[in-house]
């Protein structure tokens, strides 16, 4: 059986890593317009980073154009992708989105990145980070 992403083309672009501290600063101080896209599906539990939207990776390919349009019309400067650890689904979806932003929309201003460490890394960073999560459940992350 093939993995879910085998049905889609490999991304040809790679998004840069957004340092966790920078994402925390932008989110907590509201110094720039940033959207976090959480691509978890079956593991979308234990809380989500405040203000993030959930678009599961398995359906992201079809939604990348409308996401760009919504971000563009909302003047979003930074689009930051995350999943559990930002080592599989997050970078893959960020790559697809970056391709769309640069090659289809011809947008060279929007920053497309991947959150360092993912949601797991965000939780491990401590209480100052988890206080910026909606629905945070410590017991979920203790397991």
Buried (B, 14 or more C-beta within 10 A) or exposed (E): EEEBBEEBEEBEBEBEBBEBEBBBEBBEEEEEEBBBBBBBBEEBEBBBBBEBEEBBBBEBBEBBBEBBEEBBEEEBEBBBBBBBBBEBBBBBBBBBBBBBBBEEBEBEEBBBBBBBBBBBBBBEBEEEBBEBBEEBEEEEBEE
